[in-house]
Amino acid sequence: MPAFSRATIRHAAAALVVTALAVVLPSASVFAQDEGGSRPTRRTDAQKQEDANVDKAYRAATKGDRNLPTVKVDPWRTVRSGDDDKKDKH
């Protein structure tokens, strides 16, 4: 079995330390961001009511409130000439 020199052992130890730091340091930053736990904070009644109003408005907007008037939009109106409106449409 070959004998290892002190330089080879030092290089291997240095590589081991660098590898250990490469594994430990990224995970340490995750724990630093935690700041005291992940407990939810208590919400006041006003905040709860505001959340409910926002949720209700969101649901009405995404549901497609049928009470809103429909507006016809012509995205090509600036491209067409005025004569196109007079032509008979099929």
Secondary structure, DSSP 8 states (H G I E B T S, - for coil): -----HHHHHHHHHHHHHHHHHHHHHHHHHHHTS-S--------HHHHHHHHHHHHHHHHHHHT-TTS------TTTTTS-GGGGTS---
